[in-house]
Amino acid sequence: MPEENETPFDNIRLQIKPGIDRDSTSEAVTFPYSSGLSVSLLEKTPEGLIPITVDRVAELNKNVKDLLQIAVSNTVKQELHDLSVYDHRLTADDRIRLVAKDDSPFVSSIMISIERLLPANIEFGALVSAPRYSTVLIYAVESDIALDVAVALDRLTRSMFAESTDALSAQLFWWHAGNYYPVGINTNTSGSPKLSLPPELSSVVNQLPQSGRRLGD
């Protein structure tokens, strides 16, 4: 039963998802958020999460922009206030930040405010993935070591995605200046992994401080 003084707007939530299924006939309110990501509006009910449709928007007598603002506020206050955040060893030399909450379908929504989990004034962005709705992986980019870390983080992301019961996306992203860019891992002629980055990140990569570490080892 609804709690006393609860309004229909109190149960509206936001969920980050990979892409948009353009072949879908669903009337659920979903729209692009960033490259390769979309935002869905949902209602949290005792029966589970129900997508908010165009008809439901009309019933609520609010425009989508207002509902989005409500959803962001509700999700941050009600779902993201008690996340577990800790360092996770990725390689012998590198650690990532792992953000999680058991059985929560909303942890991936932290991607809308990922900067709150990063060092202040970070210049080169971060590597980010959400292999599960309940788990987000983050690596703050500070030097060219990130190019090596991306390969290992992509591998971990794909492994977690494949083994998960709440799988979200096997895609690794590079967050920079408020945007998420997909990171690809290809194989070169020698069989070694090779990063494939969008042109928007070229200047960022060229400005990365050199660590002196031999990359690829």
SULQUI-V78021 format. One record per residue. RES is the residue in one letter. PSI is psi as a letter, one per 40 degrees, with the letter a starting at -180 (999 if undefined). Layout:
# SULQUI-V78021
[[RES:PSI] [RES:PSI]]
This chain:
# SULQUI-V78021
[[M:i] [P:i] [E:i] [E:h] [N:e] [E:h] [T:i] [P:d] [F:e] [D:d] [N:e] [I:h] [R:i] [L:i] [Q:h] [I:h] [K:i] [P:h] [G:a] [I:h] [D:g] [R:e] [D:e] [S:i] [T:e] [S:i] [E:e] [A:i] [V:h] [T:h] [F:i] [P:i] [Y:d] [S:i] [S:h] [G:e] [L:i] [S:i] [V:h] [S:i] [L:h] [L:i] [E:h] [K:h] [T:i] [P:d] [E:e] [G:a] [L:h] [I:h] [P:h] [I:h] [T:i] [V:d] [D:d] [R:d] [V:d] [A:d] [E:d] [L:e] [N:f] [K:i] [N:i] [V:d] [K:d] [D:d] [L:d] [L:d] [Q:d] [I:d] [A:d] [V:d] [S:d] [N:d] [T:d] [V:d] [K:d] [Q:d] [E:d] [L:e] [H:e] [D:f] [L:i] [S:h] [V:h] [Y:i] [D:i] [H:h] [R:h] [L:d] [T:a] [A:d] [D:e] [D:i] [R:i] [I:i] [R:h] [L:h] [V:h] [A:i] [K:h] [D:h] [D:e] [S:h] [P:e] [F:e] [V:d] [S:d] [S:e] [I:e] [M:e] [I:e] [S:f] [I:d] [E:d] [R:e] [L:e] [L:i] [P:i] [A:i] [N:f] [I:h] [E:d] [F:e] [G:a] [A:i] [L:h] [V:h] [S:i] [A:g] [P:d] [R:i] [Y:d] [S:e] [T:h] [V:h] [L:h] [I:h] [Y:h] [A:h] [V:h] [E:e] [S:a] [D:e] [I:d] [A:d] [L:d] [D:d] [V:d] [A:d] [V:d] [A:d] [L:d] [D:d] [R:d] [L:d] [T:d] [R:d] [S:d] [M:d] [F:d] [A:d] [E:e] [S:i] [T:e] [D:f] [A:h] [L:c] [S:h] [A:e] [Q:h] [L:h] [F:i] [W:h] [W:h] [H:h] [A:f] [G:e] [N:i] [Y:h] [Y:h] [P:h] [V:h] [G:i] [I:h] [N:a] [T:h] [N:a] [T:d] [S:e] [G:e] [S:i] [P:i] [K:h] [L:i] [S:h] [L:i] [P:i] [P:d] [E:d] [L:e] [S:d] [S:d] [V:d] [V:d] [N:d] [Q:e] [L:h] [P:i] [Q:h] [S:d] [G:e] [R:i] [R:h] [L:i] [G:e] [D:999]]
